[in-house]
Amino acid sequence: MDALRSAIQPITHNLPGPIRDLGTSIIGDECYKALLLDVDVENTACIKLAVSKGLGIGIIGASSIVKVPQILKLVGSQSADGVSFLSYVLETSAYLITLAYNFRNEFPFSTYGETALILGQNIIISVLILNYSGRAALAAIFVAVLAAAGGALFTEGVLDLKLLSYLQAGAGVLGVASKLPQILAIAQQGGTGQLSAFTVFNYLAGSLSRIFTTLQEVDDKLILYGFISGFALNAVLATQMVYYWNAPSEKAKGKRKAAPVKAAPAEAKSSATPTKKSPTTRRRG
């Protein structure tokens, strides 16, 4: 260990100022000194914090593109088959409340930053679902309602923190409920339709990582229980994705038409008619 420390310390002690400042802003002066300057690998508290921060930053980075495949799949197919609008409305509402709750409580951005990025992508997907479902006129109303709700949630003069905490408890329920319509839609259609596997499995990994980061950095049971329940239902969605991987949806099955049965050739009717006997010329007697 001493050999490792003596090899690393000349590097960590001579890091450029911007990198040093970035490190201290992420894990704090105490843990920066313990892990990078002193190379204290036995400081489990700082190691857990560093892992949590790394996971948080990774989740935020991944969330910037987590729903891009879903958006591309909808645009490419020009269809919202298999994607539940109700599921996205509930999830978007829950994310909007959670974003306001974390922001106004001044929690570390690394513990909730992906919420803002996913919220924006959810709005785009919801608008696309409405458009491809023949309800394009509702898209503008949907965006306007979200904007008004966001203004109220982020304004302290409209909603105090106590009321916002009640809404956050409800957001946890909404987050759980948002998965149920999608799970039911997949079960009823017998396939995943235009649902993106990349999005589903990234959600599963992200929700599991968020349980760890919340335990390490946020002392808030409302946030923790929301991530635990979200992970459980994301696991159900991931299981459905695997089970129905190559199965066409019921709607797709209905489009398959049976091959037309060829009519049997009509039997040729005989055109022959019985011949009449010609009058005889034989004389009698």
Disulfide bonds with the S-S distance in Angstrom:
Cys31-Cys46 2.14
